[in-house]
Amino acid sequence: MSFFAALYRVDKNSDVGMWMLYLTILLLSIVVYKLGFAKKLPLLKSIIIYLFLGFGCTVLTFLGIFLPVAEGLVVAALILIIYKIRLYQSKKEDSTINM
């Protein structure tokens, strides 16, 4: 059993545990999408993307019981956060040099 599935005790309390695992995977997927792939889109297209993201997360939740899906999303989110911070620092440094 994966760390998050064991943390939420999916084996003991399957209803609440599965919902907690689903919400964790959904929130981490949204963070990874926003940090790495999101572009400015019209509202309807954004809604469609998030609906498909939510549907895909239901499949990932069932896989996330025994596979480290949520853990991989945590690692991906951390890498993208570090990348965005470094990119911001680099752009800030370039703008101060060019003045």
Buried (B, 14 or more C-beta within 10 A) or exposed (E): EBEBBEBBEBEEEEEEBBEBBBEBBBBBBBBBBEBEEEEEEEEEEEEEBBEEBEEEBEEBBEEBBEBBBBBBBBEBBEEBEEEEEEEEEEEEEEEEEEE
